[in-house]
Amino acid sequence: MKTSKAAPAVLLALAGAAQAEPSSVTLYGVIDEYANYMHSSSGNHVVALEDGAWQRSRFGFKGTEDIGGGVNVKFQLEGGINADTSGQASTGSLFDRQTWVGLANSLGEFRVGRQNGPIQARGAYIDFTARDLGSMINNFGVPSRYDNDVSVITARWAGLQLEGHVSLPESPVGNHPIVYQAGIDYQTSAFRVGYLGLRGRPPTDAAINKDVAYDNVYANWMYGKGTVYVAWVRSNNNTATAVSNNAGQILGNAGGYNAGSNPDLNNFYDIWQVSADYQATAALRIGALWGRIQDKSGRDRGASGGAIGAYYDLSKRTMLLALVDTIRNDTNGGWRPSGSAGLKSNFATPDDVNGRTITGVQFGVVHRF
């Protein structure tokens, strides 16, 4: 819903705009909840109500101010919430997802602050789930956003758009290990191709002097009634935890830096995925995908998996979803399902994860306001 210059002062204060009224302020949000059943080949299962199958539940404010000369000041404040429990997604951080301000004109945008990187922002180009619950690329882990981020996003010129980010984490470690991100996207009426990349540099004199790397190449064919998606990822941003051989990330997917101390920086994975969807009716979209995580280090920590799903629009703002998905871990693979938000009720013992096949069925509702 939108407010004008006559918006209540309390709303403007919440939007961080009490000193100068912007041209427009938008209050927006998502409530995404779903019932989740998962079964492990160990014999155990999980039944839970979860948050974030398609989009993490959230609320936010965004606005623009026209300052003349074709230039606008823009801002966005966005916080994640646990809709199933009413708590904050990140304790102690009201706007944990995005807090940025920037300038925009006909050439593009310049932003500073915590913000989504190109990898996070372009999930809809990766598969029919928008790279969320059911996606093997999402199960691997997706770099999302970083603090102290400076970015430039160009306008689209003859189908081409460029994006670059540099993040300087607030840490007393050496030379402030920097996170670089880049995005290149080219689109026509029927095709799209692009690249998304990240490098997380270690500090000076790190014990393991190797970047965290994430490279993603994708291609789409928009054939009229739907889209065919092909995507490939190469990354070393994965490590073991007490729960499984593949449950952790070296460079956190919502901030942090590469300390240069994890031996798994030397171990890379290739993820291949193909997907397609079909607009069966004006309200109903169906889709499927299959993907493979290949452990290039020879430790047999890969997996194969796929999903089929349906999304039904009850209205312009409310959608129902249904998914069936599976992960078939290799002998030492420890991959578990993940949504837009991490599952709070998940398999929590190594015997239920490592080397196991995990199958899930989910039904949910998403409301956007």
Beta strands, then each sheet from edge to edge (+ up, - down):
strand 1: 2-3
strand 2: 24-40
strand 3: 45-51
strand 4: 58-68
strand 5: 71-82
strand 6: 87-88
strand 7: 98-105
strand 8: 108-116
strand 9: 145-146
strand 10: 149-154
strand 11: 160-167
strand 12: 179-187
strand 13: 191-200
strand 14: 212-222
strand 15: 227-235
strand 16: 269-279
strand 17: 284-295
strand 18: 303-313
strand 19: 318-329
strand 20: 357-368
sheet 1: 1+ 2- 3+
sheet 2: 1+ 2- 4+ 5- 6+
sheet 3: 1+ 2- 20+ 19- 18+ 17- 16+ 15- 14+ 13- 12+ 11- 10+ 8- 7+
sheet 4: 1+ 2- 20+ 19- 18+ 17- 16+ 15- 14+ 13- 12+ 11- 10+ 8- 9+
end
